[in-house]
Amino acid sequence: MILVSGGTGLLGSHLLFYLISKGEKVRALKRENSNINNVLKIFSYYSDNANELFNKIEWFDADILDSDSIIESMIGIKQVYHTAAIVSFNPNDKEKMIKTNISGTANMVNAAIANNIEKFCHVSSISALGDTDDIITEETFRKPGNRYSGYSISKYRSELEVWRGITEGLNAVIVNPSIILGAGNWTKGSSSIFYNLWKGMRFYSSGSTGYVDIEDVIKIMIYLMESDINNERFIVSTENLAYKDVFNKISDSLGIQKPTIYANSFVLSLAWRLNYLFSLFSGKSPKITKEIASSAQTKSVYSNEKTVNVLSYRFLPINESINKISALFKNDFI
């Protein structure tokens, strides 16, 4: 049996669909109050037998910060996919996110060792990698200092827990996806790019980063888990694109107006400060934070050479990914 943490998240729910469709027996972790209806919705995007497949999931209520429940969840498990993590660029969430992502991963690793799990897949992020003005690879040095976001710190230190587990005998692989494009909860995470553009987002910035289709991430994870490859990390990213180019591609695919207003450094600096002040009075989380504003101007280039060469993998072009996701979005909203 296979265990998936973060089963109600974007990546976790898609992973559940792929594993169940392959005939695997799967146990999925969720919090007691988690809403699993969105998982069923995602299943319905890809299958006419969504209910039948969905009902094959064995749900297990657990908190990754509760080591006892995590150890219990792995009884009878052979493989573990650890996708659970908090993703936030709100400074108010920083301490909680760092604690949850790091301690949660430590608990998952310890439980895997205690239960003699055959193999462990940890979903990290490109934010855990080092940075450079050149091309970023799996070996790029991570410079010391306060240059990294809270999310970046949490994913980097979570990886260290996995590497620690490896020194203690755990067979593991790590994937570092770039921005994952996939259909899901349209108002949260990377899927919200489609929703925000459809609702009339008019601004774009000068930054650029890597993008990858969610199915590619899952296929590579499963391939690595079924292979003899152990104790390595792989960047999972298809193309490096400017935010403006991605926004334009999505807008064209949805048949809507493209963003036309360039948000320079002054505009972004003003925006996050005004959003912060508004949040103090409204009690709502700011939509633009200092970290988001900084990221929007950063130009990063990621290499997928190791993944392409070692795994002989061919990624789905981002244009095709966007068209596929846009079609699902239109079915829900247009």
C-alpha positions in Angstrom: 0.0 0.0 0.0 1.1 3.6 -0.7 0.7 6.5 1.6 0.2 10.1 0.4 0.4 13.1 2.7 -1.4 16.3 1.7 -4.0 14.3 -0.2 -6.5 17.2 -0.4 -4.0 19.6 -1.9 -3.5 20.4 -5.6 -0.6 18.0 -6.2 -1.7 15.4 -3.7 -5.2 15.1 -5.2 -3.9 14.7 -8.7 -1.4 12.1 -7.5 -4.2 10.2 -5.8 -6.0 10.0 -9.1 -3.0 8.7 -11.0 -2.1 6.1 -8.4 -5.7 4.8 -8.0 -6.0 4.7 -11.8 -2.9 2.5 -11.9 -4.6 0.1 -9.6 -2.5 0.9 -6.6 -3.9 0.6 -3.1 -3.6 4.1 -1.5 -4.0 5.6 1.9 -4.3 9.4 2.0 -3.7 11.6 5.0 -6.0 14.5 5.8 -6.8 16.6 8.8 -10.0 15.8 10.6 -11.8 18.9 9.3 -10.5 18.7 5.7 -12.9 19.0 2.8 -12.4 16.1 0.4 -15.0 17.2 -2.1 -12.4 19.1 -4.2 -10.5 15.8 -4.6 -13.7 14.2 -6.1 -14.1 17.2 -8.4 -10.5 16.8 -9.6 -11.2 13.1 -10.3 -14.2 14.1 -12.3 -12.0 16.2 -14.6 -10.2 13.1 -15.9 -12.7 10.2 -15.5 -16.3 9.3 -16.1 -15.9 6.8 -13.2 -14.8 9.5 -10.7 -17.0 8.3 -7.8 -15.8 4.7 -8.2 -12.2 5.7 -8.2 -12.6 8.2 -5.4 -14.2 5.6 -3.2 -11.1 3.4 -3.4 -9.1 5.9 -1.4 -8.5 4.9 2.3 -8.6 8.2 4.2 -6.7 8.5 7.4 -7.1 11.4 9.8 -3.7 12.6 11.0 -1.7 15.7 11.7 1.8 15.7 10.4 2.8 17.5 13.6 1.5 14.6 15.7 4.2 12.0 15.4 2.1 9.2 17.0 -0.6 9.5 14.4 1.9 9.6 11.6 3.7 6.5 12.8 0.3 4.7 13.0 -0.6 5.9 9.5 2.4 4.1 8.0 1.6 0.7 9.4 1.3 -1.7 6.4 2.8 1.0 4.0 5.6 0.3 1.5 6.0 3.7 -0.2 5.4 7.2 1.0 4.8 10.4 -1.1 5.1 13.4 1.1 3.3 16.3 -0.6 1.9 18.1 2.5 3.2 21.6 3.2 1.9 25.1 4.0 2.5 27.6 1.2 2.3 31.2 2.2 4.1 34.5 1.5 2.2 36.3 4.3 4.7 37.3 7.0 2.0 36.5 9.6 2.2 32.9 8.6 6.0 32.6 8.5 6.7 31.0 11.9 3.8 28.6 11.7 4.8 27.6 8.1 8.4 27.0 9.0 7.5 25.0 12.1 4.8 22.9 10.2 6.8 22.2 7.1 10.1 21.3 8.9 8.7 19.5 11.9 6.1 17.8 9.8 8.7 16.5 7.4 10.9 15.4 10.3 7.9 13.4 11.7 7.2 11.9 8.2 10.9 10.9 7.9 11.1 9.4 11.4 7.9 7.4 10.9 9.2 6.1 7.6 12.4 4.9 9.2 10.5 3.4 12.2 8.2 1.5 9.8 10.9 0.3 7.5 9.3 2.1 4.5 10.9 0.8 1.2 11.0 4.3 -0.5 10.1 7.9 0.3 9.4 10.7 -2.2 9.7 14.2 -0.8 8.1 17.1 -2.8 10.3 20.1 -2.3 10.4 23.2 -4.4 12.7 25.3 -6.6 12.6 27.8 -3.8 14.7 25.4 -1.7 17.6 25.7 -4.3 20.4 28.2 -4.3 20.3 31.3 -6.4 22.6 32.7 -9.0 22.6 35.1 -12.0 23.4 32.1 -14.1 21.3 28.9 -14.7 20.2 27.2 -11.4 20.8 23.5 -11.1 20.4 20.9 -8.4 24.0 21.7 -7.3 23.6 25.5 -7.1 25.1 26.8 -3.8 22.6 28.2 -1.4 24.1 31.4 0.0 23.8 32.3 3.6 21.9 35.4 4.9 18.4 36.7 5.0 17.8 36.8 1.3 15.2 34.0 1.3 11.5 34.0 1.9 9.9 32.1 4.8 8.6 29.5 2.4 12.0 29.1 0.9 13.6 28.6 4.3 10.9 26.1 5.3 11.4 24.0 2.1 15.2 24.1 2.3 15.2 23.0 6.0 12.6 20.3 5.2 14.9 18.9 2.6 17.6 18.7 5.2 15.4 16.5 7.3 15.1 14.1 4.3 18.9 14.1 3.8 19.2 13.4 7.5 16.9 10.5 7.1 19.0 9.2 4.2 22.0 9.1 6.4 20.0 7.0 8.8 19.1 4.4 6.1 16.0 5.9 4.4 15.8 5.3 0.6 14.5 8.6 -0.7 14.1 10.8 -3.8 13.5 14.6 -3.8 11.7 16.5 -6.5 12.0 20.3 -6.9 9.1 21.5 -9.0 8.8 25.0 -10.4 5.4 26.7 -10.5 2.9 23.9 -11.0 0.1 24.5 -13.5 -2.9 22.4 -12.8 -6.7 22.4 -12.5 -8.0 22.5 -8.9 -9.3 25.0 -6.4 -9.3 27.9 -8.8 -9.1 30.5 -6.0 -6.0 29.1 -4.3 -2.4 28.4 -5.2 -1.1 28.4 -8.7 -4.5 27.6 -10.1 -5.7 31.0 -9.1 -3.6 32.5 -11.9 -6.4 31.5 -14.3 -9.1 32.8 -12.0 -7.5 36.1 -11.3 -6.9 36.8 -15.0 -10.5 35.9 -15.8 -11.6 38.3 -13.1 -9.8 41.1 -14.8 -6.2 41.2 -13.5 -4.5 44.0 -15.5 -1.0 44.1 -14.0 2.2 42.3 -15.0 5.8 42.5 -13.7 9.3 42.1 -15.1 10.1 38.8 -13.3 10.4 35.3 -14.7 10.6 31.7 -13.4 10.0 28.1 -14.3 6.7 26.4 -15.0 5.6 22.8 -15.2 2.4 20.9 -15.9 1.1 19.0 -12.9 0.9 15.7 -14.8 4.7 15.9 -15.5 5.4 16.3 -11.8 3.4 13.3 -11.0 4.7 11.1 -13.7 8.3 11.9 -12.7 7.5 11.2 -9.0 6.0 7.8 -9.8 8.9 7.0 -12.2 11.5 7.8 -9.6 9.6 5.7 -7.0 9.5 2.7 -9.3 13.1 3.0 -10.4 16.4 2.0 -8.7 17.3 5.7 -8.3 17.8 6.6 -4.6 19.1 9.6 -2.6 19.0 12.2 -5.4 17.1 15.4 -6.1 15.6 16.4 -9.5 14.5 19.8 -10.7 11.1 19.3 -12.4 10.5 22.3 -14.7 9.5 22.6 -18.3 10.2 26.1 -19.4 11.5 29.4 -18.0 9.1 32.1 -18.9 8.4 35.8 -18.0 5.3 36.3 -16.0 4.0 38.6 -18.7 4.3 35.8 -21.3 2.5 33.3 -19.1 -0.3 35.8 -18.4 -0.6 36.5 -22.1 -0.7 32.8 -23.0 -3.4 32.1 -20.4 -5.4 35.1 -21.5 -5.3 34.0 -25.2 -6.4 30.5 -24.2 -9.3 31.8 -22.2 -10.2 34.4 -24.8 -10.0 37.4 -22.5 -8.1 40.7 -22.4 -4.4 40.5 -21.6 -2.8 42.4 -18.7 -1.6 45.8 -20.1 -0.3 47.7 -17.1 3.4 47.3 -16.2 4.0 47.2 -12.4 7.5 48.5 -11.9 9.4 48.4 -8.6 7.9 51.6 -7.3 4.3 50.4 -8.0 5.0 47.0 -6.4 6.7 48.6 -3.4 3.7 50.9 -2.9 1.2 48.1 -3.4 2.6 45.8 -0.7 2.8 48.6 1.8 -0.8 49.7 1.1 -2.0 46.1 1.2 -0.2 45.7 4.6 -1.9 48.8 6.0 -5.3 47.6 4.7 -4.8 44.2 6.3 -4.2 45.8 9.7 -7.6 47.5 9.6 -9.6 44.8 7.8 -8.1 41.8 9.5 -7.8 40.1 6.1 -4.6 38.6 4.8 -2.8 40.9 2.3 -3.0 39.8 -1.3 0.4 41.4 -2.1 3.2 41.1 0.4 6.9 42.2 0.4 7.9 38.7 -0.5 5.5 38.5 -3.4 6.6 41.9 -4.7 10.2 40.9 -4.6 9.5 37.6 -6.3 7.5 39.4 -9.0 10.7 41.2 -10.1 13.1 38.3 -9.8 14.4 36.7 -13.0 15.4 33.1 -12.4 16.4 30.4 -14.8 16.2 26.7 -13.9 17.8 23.8 -15.6 15.9 20.5 -16.2 18.9 18.9 -17.9 19.4 16.3 -15.2 15.8 15.2 -15.3 15.7 15.1 -19.1 19.0 13.2 -19.5 18.9 10.8 -16.5 15.2 9.9 -16.9 15.0 10.4 -20.7 11.9 12.4 -19.9 10.0 14.6 -22.4 7.9 17.4 -20.8 4.6 18.6 -22.0 5.0 22.1 -23.6 3.6 24.9 -21.4 1.4 26.1 -24.3 -0.3 22.7 -24.3 -0.6 22.6 -20.5 -2.3 26.0 -20.5 -4.7 25.1 -23.2 -5.6 21.8 -21.4 -6.2 23.6 -18.1 -8.1 26.5 -19.7 -10.5 24.0 -21.2 -11.3 22.7 -17.7 -11.6 26.2 -16.3 -14.1 27.2 -19.0 -16.2 24.2 -18.2 -16.5 25.4 -14.6 -17.0 29.2 -15.2 -17.8 30.0 -18.8 
